[in-house]
Amino acid sequence: MSRIGVLGGMGPSATVDFMEKIIQLTPATRDQEHLPVIVANLPHVPDRSSAILGNGPDPLAALLAGIDVLNSIGVGVVAIPCNSSHHWYAQMVAHSRAPVIHIAQSCVAAIATAPAGRAARVAVLATRGALASGFYQEALRERGIDFLVPDAATGQDHVDACIRAVKAGDVRAGAAAFELALQALAATGATAVIMGCTELPIAAHAAHAAEHSALTLIDSSLELARATVAFALDKGWNKPTWVS
């Protein structure tokens, strides 16, 4: 069917942020020119990062149940504004009737097409689970992009604190932790940062990080939204006659 499906709730604020980006990226002058979107906001999916690290229940059954919801509605494409969930990307793709856009592939593709030097060395900021999964590292290697992954000395503890704070609704504390993470990266030679958890852009926006940092900030949520909107516009789903 001619509509976008969003498997969200991981977390809820990140899902709202993603939806706002979908709206902002759509070239519409009236309600009827916006893209139809069905959102399954399912926050009870077990923690993805903990599961990857072996410290919590497997969320796969809940993720596939979310895909089932979107399958039952008949969406034409699926976007999942949660990076860590892409550890189970292959299983979700196999379960989905519609194509599933990969958040990391979308993000890294945007880096690869950027002007030379914009992202000469990329730091990947993400949950410890997403980093352990390695799908960002794999995507960057495939594109020949130099990257680094922070450790305790170069900001991972601050990244963890940022994500926890935003998920708890304390965006101000998340912004402060994000600023500390960027400061810790200053001596690493990084020129760009992938915000590879969808809570991080919320904190970065609150911190006005793009205005105050010499690093290029790459928003995984924004790049997923761009890829999703491009897919839907190519299909003509912004036409008032979208119902099929």
Contacts in CASP RR format, 6 or more apart in sequence:
PFRMAT RR
TARGET T0000
AUTHOR 0000-0000-0000
METHOD contacts of the structure
MODEL  1
MSRIGVLGGMGPSATVDFMEKIIQLTPATRDQEHLPVIVANLPHVPDRSS
AILGNGPDPLAALLAGIDVLNSIGVGVVAIPCNSSHHWYAQMVAHSRAPV
IHIAQSCVAAIATAPAGRAARVAVLATRGALASGFYQEALRERGIDFLVP
DAATGQDHVDACIRAVKAGDVRAGAAAFELALQALAATGATAVIMGCTEL
PIAAHAAHAAEHSALTLIDSSLELARATVAFALDKGWNKPTWVS
1 73 0 8 1.000
1 74 0 8 1.000
1 75 0 8 1.000
1 76 0 8 1.000
1 244 0 8 1.000
2 36 0 8 1.000
2 76 0 8 1.000
2 235 0 8 1.000
2 236 0 8 1.000
2 237 0 8 1.000
2 242 0 8 1.000
2 243 0 8 1.000
2 244 0 8 1.000
3 35 0 8 1.000
3 36 0 8 1.000
3 37 0 8 1.000
3 38 0 8 1.000
3 73 0 8 1.000
3 74 0 8 1.000
3 75 0 8 1.000
3 76 0 8 1.000
3 237 0 8 1.000
3 242 0 8 1.000
4 22 0 8 1.000
4 35 0 8 1.000
4 36 0 8 1.000
4 37 0 8 1.000
4 38 0 8 1.000
4 75 0 8 1.000
4 76 0 8 1.000
4 77 0 8 1.000
4 79 0 8 1.000
4 228 0 8 1.000
4 232 0 8 1.000
4 237 0 8 1.000
5 37 0 8 1.000
5 38 0 8 1.000
5 39 0 8 1.000
5 40 0 8 1.000
5 70 0 8 1.000
5 73 0 8 1.000
5 75 0 8 1.000
5 76 0 8 1.000
5 77 0 8 1.000
5 78 0 8 1.000
5 79 0 8 1.000
5 98 0 8 1.000
6 15 0 8 1.000
6 18 0 8 1.000
6 19 0 8 1.000
6 37 0 8 1.000
6 38 0 8 1.000
6 39 0 8 1.000
6 40 0 8 1.000
6 78 0 8 1.000
6 79 0 8 1.000
6 80 0 8 1.000
6 81 0 8 1.000
7 40 0 8 1.000
7 42 0 8 1.000
7 63 0 8 1.000
7 66 0 8 1.000
7 67 0 8 1.000
7 70 0 8 1.000
7 78 0 8 1.000
7 79 0 8 1.000
7 80 0 8 1.000
7 82 0 8 1.000
7 85 0 8 1.000
8 14 0 8 1.000
8 15 0 8 1.000
8 18 0 8 1.000
8 39 0 8 1.000
8 40 0 8 1.000
8 41 0 8 1.000
8 42 0 8 1.000
8 80 0 8 1.000
8 81 0 8 1.000
8 82 0 8 1.000
9 15 0 8 1.000
9 41 0 8 1.000
9 42 0 8 1.000
9 43 0 8 1.000
9 45 0 8 1.000
9 82 0 8 1.000
10 42 0 8 1.000
10 43 0 8 1.000
10 45 0 8 1.000
10 48 0 8 1.000
10 80 0 8 1.000
10 81 0 8 1.000
10 82 0 8 1.000
10 84 0 8 1.000
10 85 0 8 1.000
10 198 0 8 1.000
11 43 0 8 1.000
11 82 0 8 1.000
11 167 0 8 1.000
11 198 0 8 1.000
11 199 0 8 1.000
12 41 0 8 1.000
12 43 0 8 1.000
13 166 0 8 1.000
13 167 0 8 1.000
13 169 0 8 1.000
13 199 0 8 1.000
13 202 0 8 1.000
14 81 0 8 1.000
14 82 0 8 1.000
14 166 0 8 1.000
14 198 0 8 1.000
14 199 0 8 1.000
14 202 0 8 1.000
14 221 0 8 1.000
15 39 0 8 1.000
15 41 0 8 1.000
15 81 0 8 1.000
17 81 0 8 1.000
17 198 0 8 1.000
17 201 0 8 1.000
17 202 0 8 1.000
17 221 0 8 1.000
18 79 0 8 1.000
18 81 0 8 1.000
18 198 0 8 1.000
18 221 0 8 1.000
18 224 0 8 1.000
18 225 0 8 1.000
19 37 0 8 1.000
19 39 0 8 1.000
21 221 0 8 1.000
21 222 0 8 1.000
21 225 0 8 1.000
22 35 0 8 1.000
22 37 0 8 1.000
22 225 0 8 1.000
22 228 0 8 1.000
22 229 0 8 1.000
23 34 0 8 1.000
25 225 0 8 1.000
25 226 0 8 1.000
25 229 0 8 1.000
26 33 0 8 1.000
26 34 0 8 1.000
26 35 0 8 1.000
26 229 0 8 1.000
26 233 0 8 1.000
26 238 0 8 1.000
27 33 0 8 1.000
27 233 0 8 1.000
27 238 0 8 1.000
28 34 0 8 1.000
28 238 0 8 1.000
32 240 0 8 1.000
33 238 0 8 1.000
33 240 0 8 1.000
34 238 0 8 1.000
35 229 0 8 1.000
35 232 0 8 1.000
35 233 0 8 1.000
35 237 0 8 1.000
35 238 0 8 1.000
36 237 0 8 1.000
36 242 0 8 1.000
38 70 0 8 1.000
38 73 0 8 1.000
38 75 0 8 1.000
40 66 0 8 1.000
40 69 0 8 1.000
40 70 0 8 1.000
42 62 0 8 1.000
42 65 0 8 1.000
42 66 0 8 1.000
42 69 0 8 1.000
44 62 0 8 1.000
45 59 0 8 1.000
45 62 0 8 1.000
45 63 0 8 1.000
45 85 0 8 1.000
46 56 0 8 1.000
46 57 0 8 1.000
46 58 0 8 1.000
46 59 0 8 1.000
46 62 0 8 1.000
47 56 0 8 1.000
47 59 0 8 1.000
48 59 0 8 1.000
48 82 0 8 1.000
48 84 0 8 1.000
48 85 0 8 1.000
48 87 0 8 1.000
48 127 0 8 1.000
48 129 0 8 1.000
48 130 0 8 1.000
49 84 0 8 1.000
49 127 0 8 1.000
49 128 0 8 1.000
49 129 0 8 1.000
49 130 0 8 1.000
50 56 0 8 1.000
50 129 0 8 1.000
51 57 0 8 1.000
51 58 0 8 1.000
51 59 0 8 1.000
52 84 0 8 1.000
52 87 0 8 1.000
52 129 0 8 1.000
52 130 0 8 1.000
52 132 0 8 1.000
52 133 0 8 1.000
53 128 0 8 1.000
53 129 0 8 1.000
53 132 0 8 1.000
59 85 0 8 1.000
59 88 0 8 1.000
60 88 0 8 1.000
60 91 0 8 1.000
63 85 0 8 1.000
63 88 0 8 1.000
63 91 0 8 1.000
63 92 0 8 1.000
64 91 0 8 1.000
64 92 0 8 1.000
64 95 0 8 1.000
67 78 0 8 1.000
67 92 0 8 1.000
67 95 0 8 1.000
67 96 0 8 1.000
68 95 0 8 1.000
70 78 0 8 1.000
70 96 0 8 1.000
70 98 0 8 1.000
71 95 0 8 1.000
71 96 0 8 1.000
71 97 0 8 1.000
71 98 0 8 1.000
74 97 0 8 1.000
74 98 0 8 1.000
75 98 0 8 1.000
76 98 0 8 1.000
76 99 0 8 1.000
77 98 0 8 1.000
77 99 0 8 1.000
77 100 0 8 1.000
77 101 0 8 1.000
77 228 0 8 1.000
77 231 0 8 1.000
77 232 0 8 1.000
78 92 0 8 1.000
78 96 0 8 1.000
78 98 0 8 1.000
78 99 0 8 1.000
78 100 0 8 1.000
78 101 0 8 1.000
79 100 0 8 1.000
79 101 0 8 1.000
79 103 0 8 1.000
79 224 0 8 1.000
79 225 0 8 1.000
79 227 0 8 1.000
79 228 0 8 1.000
80 86 0 8 1.000
80 92 0 8 1.000
80 100 0 8 1.000
80 103 0 8 1.000
81 103 0 8 1.000
81 198 0 8 1.000
81 221 0 8 1.000
81 224 0 8 1.000
82 103 0 8 1.000
82 198 0 8 1.000
83 103 0 8 1.000
83 104 0 8 1.000
83 126 0 8 1.000
83 127 0 8 1.000
83 130 0 8 1.000
83 136 0 8 1.000
83 196 0 8 1.000
83 197 0 8 1.000
83 198 0 8 1.000
83 220 0 8 1.000
84 126 0 8 1.000
84 127 0 8 1.000
84 129 0 8 1.000
84 130 0 8 1.000
84 133 0 8 1.000
84 197 0 8 1.000
85 92 0 8 1.000
86 102 0 8 1.000
86 103 0 8 1.000
86 104 0 8 1.000
86 130 0 8 1.000
86 133 0 8 1.000
86 135 0 8 1.000
87 129 0 8 1.000
87 130 0 8 1.000
87 133 0 8 1.000
87 135 0 8 1.000
89 100 0 8 1.000
89 102 0 8 1.000
89 135 0 8 1.000
92 100 0 8 1.000
93 99 0 8 1.000
93 100 0 8 1.000
99 231 0 8 1.000
101 224 0 8 1.000
101 227 0 8 1.000
101 228 0 8 1.000
101 231 0 8 1.000
103 196 0 8 1.000
103 220 0 8 1.000
103 221 0 8 1.000
103 223 0 8 1.000
103 224 0 8 1.000
104 135 0 8 1.000
104 136 0 8 1.000
104 139 0 8 1.000
104 196 0 8 1.000
104 220 0 8 1.000
105 139 0 8 1.000
106 220 0 8 1.000
106 223 0 8 1.000
106 224 0 8 1.000
106 226 0 8 1.000
106 227 0 8 1.000
107 136 0 8 1.000
107 139 0 8 1.000
107 194 0 8 1.000
107 196 0 8 1.000
107 218 0 8 1.000
107 220 0 8 1.000
107 223 0 8 1.000
107 224 0 8 1.000
108 136 0 8 1.000
108 139 0 8 1.000
108 140 0 8 1.000
108 142 0 8 1.000
108 143 0 8 1.000
108 145 0 8 1.000
108 194 0 8 1.000
109 143 0 8 1.000
109 223 0 8 1.000
109 227 0 8 1.000
110 218 0 8 1.000
110 223 0 8 1.000
110 226 0 8 1.000
111 118 0 8 1.000
111 119 0 8 1.000
111 122 0 8 1.000
111 140 0 8 1.000
111 143 0 8 1.000
111 145 0 8 1.000
111 192 0 8 1.000
111 194 0 8 1.000
111 218 0 8 1.000
112 143 0 8 1.000
112 145 0 8 1.000
114 216 0 8 1.000
117 191 0 8 1.000
118 191 0 8 1.000
118 192 0 8 1.000
118 216 0 8 1.000
119 145 0 8 1.000
119 191 0 8 1.000
119 192 0 8 1.000
119 216 0 8 1.000
119 218 0 8 1.000
120 146 0 8 1.000
120 191 0 8 1.000
120 192 0 8 1.000
121 146 0 8 1.000
121 147 0 8 1.000
121 148 0 8 1.000
121 188 0 8 1.000
121 189 0 8 1.000
121 190 0 8 1.000
121 191 0 8 1.000
121 192 0 8 1.000
122 140 0 8 1.000
122 145 0 8 1.000
122 146 0 8 1.000
122 147 0 8 1.000
122 148 0 8 1.000
122 190 0 8 1.000
122 191 0 8 1.000
122 192 0 8 1.000
122 193 0 8 1.000
122 194 0 8 1.000
122 218 0 8 1.000
123 147 0 8 1.000
123 148 0 8 1.000
123 149 0 8 1.000
123 150 0 8 1.000
123 154 0 8 1.000
123 185 0 8 1.000
123 188 0 8 1.000
123 190 0 8 1.000
123 192 0 8 1.000
123 193 0 8 1.000
123 194 0 8 1.000
123 215 0 8 1.000
124 131 0 8 1.000
124 136 0 8 1.000
124 137 0 8 1.000
124 140 0 8 1.000
124 147 0 8 1.000
124 148 0 8 1.000
124 149 0 8 1.000
124 150 0 8 1.000
124 194 0 8 1.000
124 196 0 8 1.000
125 150 0 8 1.000
125 159 0 8 1.000
125 181 0 8 1.000
125 193 0 8 1.000
125 194 0 8 1.000
125 195 0 8 1.000
125 196 0 8 1.000
125 197 0 8 1.000
125 200 0 8 1.000
126 136 0 8 1.000
126 159 0 8 1.000
126 194 0 8 1.000
126 196 0 8 1.000
126 197 0 8 1.000
127 159 0 8 1.000
127 160 0 8 1.000
127 163 0 8 1.000
127 197 0 8 1.000
128 156 0 8 1.000
128 160 0 8 1.000
130 136 0 8 1.000
130 196 0 8 1.000
130 197 0 8 1.000
131 137 0 8 1.000
131 149 0 8 1.000
136 147 0 8 1.000
136 194 0 8 1.000
136 196 0 8 1.000
137 147 0 8 1.000
137 149 0 8 1.000
140 146 0 8 1.000
140 147 0 8 1.000
148 154 0 8 1.000
148 188 0 8 1.000
148 189 0 8 1.000
148 190 0 8 1.000
150 156 0 8 1.000
150 159 0 8 1.000
150 181 0 8 1.000
150 184 0 8 1.000
150 185 0 8 1.000
150 188 0 8 1.000
153 184 0 8 1.000
154 184 0 8 1.000
154 185 0 8 1.000
154 187 0 8 1.000
154 188 0 8 1.000
155 180 0 8 1.000
155 181 0 8 1.000
155 184 0 8 1.000
155 185 0 8 1.000
156 181 0 8 1.000
158 177 0 8 1.000
158 178 0 8 1.000
158 180 0 8 1.000
158 181 0 8 1.000
158 184 0 8 1.000
159 177 0 8 1.000
159 178 0 8 1.000
159 181 0 8 1.000
159 197 0 8 1.000
159 200 0 8 1.000
161 173 0 8 1.000
161 174 0 8 1.000
161 177 0 8 1.000
162 174 0 8 1.000
162 175 0 8 1.000
162 177 0 8 1.000
162 178 0 8 1.000
162 181 0 8 1.000
162 199 0 8 1.000
162 200 0 8 1.000
162 203 0 8 1.000
163 197 0 8 1.000
163 199 0 8 1.000
163 200 0 8 1.000
165 171 0 8 1.000
165 173 0 8 1.000
165 174 0 8 1.000
165 177 0 8 1.000
165 203 0 8 1.000
166 174 0 8 1.000
166 199 0 8 1.000
166 200 0 8 1.000
166 202 0 8 1.000
166 203 0 8 1.000
167 199 0 8 1.000
171 202 0 8 1.000
171 203 0 8 1.000
171 206 0 8 1.000
172 206 0 8 1.000
174 203 0 8 1.000
174 206 0 8 1.000
174 207 0 8 1.000
175 203 0 8 1.000
175 204 0 8 1.000
175 206 0 8 1.000
175 207 0 8 1.000
175 209 0 8 1.000
176 207 0 8 1.000
177 203 0 8 1.000
178 200 0 8 1.000
178 203 0 8 1.000
178 204 0 8 1.000
178 207 0 8 1.000
178 209 0 8 1.000
179 207 0 8 1.000
179 209 0 8 1.000
179 212 0 8 1.000
182 193 0 8 1.000
182 209 0 8 1.000
182 213 0 8 1.000
182 215 0 8 1.000
185 193 0 8 1.000
185 215 0 8 1.000
190 215 0 8 1.000
191 215 0 8 1.000
191 216 0 8 1.000
192 215 0 8 1.000
192 216 0 8 1.000
192 217 0 8 1.000
192 218 0 8 1.000
193 215 0 8 1.000
193 216 0 8 1.000
193 217 0 8 1.000
193 218 0 8 1.000
194 218 0 8 1.000
194 220 0 8 1.000
195 201 0 8 1.000
195 204 0 8 1.000
195 217 0 8 1.000
195 218 0 8 1.000
195 219 0 8 1.000
195 220 0 8 1.000
195 221 0 8 1.000
196 220 0 8 1.000
197 220 0 8 1.000
198 220 0 8 1.000
198 221 0 8 1.000
200 220 0 8 1.000
201 219 0 8 1.000
201 220 0 8 1.000
201 221 0 8 1.000
201 222 0 8 1.000
203 209 0 8 1.000
204 210 0 8 1.000
204 217 0 8 1.000
204 219 0 8 1.000
209 217 0 8 1.000
210 217 0 8 1.000
232 238 0 8 1.000
236 242 0 8 1.000
END
